């Protein structure tokens, strides 16, 4: 399997959430962890200074072509790449301490 790498930062993903409703969520990759196969740090999309940080376990091998192909929890597709302005905000956020509290 292919690991997440630094050049994945800024990719915008839509993934199928686990749970009863199996809804989809749109996030931007914020952090990758070494040669991790499934752990990435993400922030809510659209990217803003108020975006919340979360850790996700997504595998690159579960990438799909589009929203219509998201069938199982963890399936995802590449929905775009952050703009330069969004990347500037992302890098500002990377300098701040990460708070995983949802309050």
C-alpha positions in Angstrom: 0.0 0.0 0.0 1.0 3.6 -0.7 1.6 5.9 2.3 0.4 9.5 2.6 3.2 11.9 1.8 4.0 15.7 2.3 2.8 16.5 -1.2 -0.7 15.3 -0.2 -1.1 18.3 2.1 -3.6 20.7 0.7 -5.6 18.0 -1.2 -9.3 18.4 -0.7 -11.0 15.0 0.0 -14.6 13.9 0.3 -14.9 10.7 2.4 -17.7 8.4 3.5 -18.1 8.6 7.3 -18.7 5.6 9.5 -22.0 5.4 11.4 -25.6 5.0 11.0 -26.1 7.9 8.5 -23.1 7.1 6.3 -22.8 10.7 5.3 -20.0 12.3 3.4 -17.6 15.0 4.7 -15.3 17.4 2.9 -11.9 18.1 4.4 -8.4 19.3 3.5 -5.3 17.3 4.3 -3.4 19.3 7.0 -0.7 16.9 8.1 0.8 13.6 7.2 2.7 11.5 9.7 5.9 10.0 8.4 5.2 7.0 6.2 1.8 6.3 7.8 -0.5 4.2 5.6 -3.7 5.5 7.2 -3.2 8.4 9.5 -3.7 12.0 8.3 -4.6 15.2 10.0 -7.4 17.1 8.3 -9.3 20.3 8.7 -12.8 21.2 7.8 -13.3 22.5 4.3 -13.6 25.3 3.3 -10.3 26.2 5.0 -10.6 29.1 7.4 -8.9 30.2 10.6 -11.9 28.6 12.4 -11.6 25.2 10.7 -11.5 22.3 13.2 -8.6 19.8 13.2 -9.2 16.0 13.3 -7.2 12.8 12.9 -8.6 10.4 10.2 -7.7 6.9 9.3 -8.0 6.8 5.5 -6.2 4.4 3.1 -5.0 5.6 -0.3 -6.2 2.3 -1.7 -9.8 3.3 -0.9 -9.7 6.2 -3.4 -12.7 6.3 -5.7 -13.4 8.3 -8.9 -16.3 10.3 -7.7 -19.0 10.8 -5.1 -21.2 8.2 -6.7 -18.6 5.5 -6.0 -18.5 6.1 -2.2 -20.0 2.9 -0.9 -18.2 2.0 2.3 -16.9 4.0 5.3 -13.4 5.2 4.5 -14.0 5.4 0.7 -12.9 8.9 -0.5 -12.2 10.8 -3.7 -10.0 13.8 -4.5 -12.3 16.8 -4.8 -9.6 19.3 -5.7 -6.5 21.1 -4.4 -6.5 24.1 -2.1 -6.0 27.5 -3.7 -2.9 29.5 -2.9 -4.9 31.7 -0.5 -6.3 28.6 1.2 -2.8 27.2 1.5 -1.6 30.4 3.1 -4.3 30.0 5.8 -3.4 26.3 6.2 0.2 27.2 6.8 -0.8 29.8 9.4 -2.9 27.2 11.1 0.0 24.7 11.1 2.0 27.2 13.3 -0.8 27.3 15.9 -1.1 24.5 18.6 -3.6 21.8 17.6 -6.6 21.5 19.8 -8.6 18.4 19.4 -11.5 19.5 21.7 -14.8 20.0 19.9 -16.0 22.7 22.3 
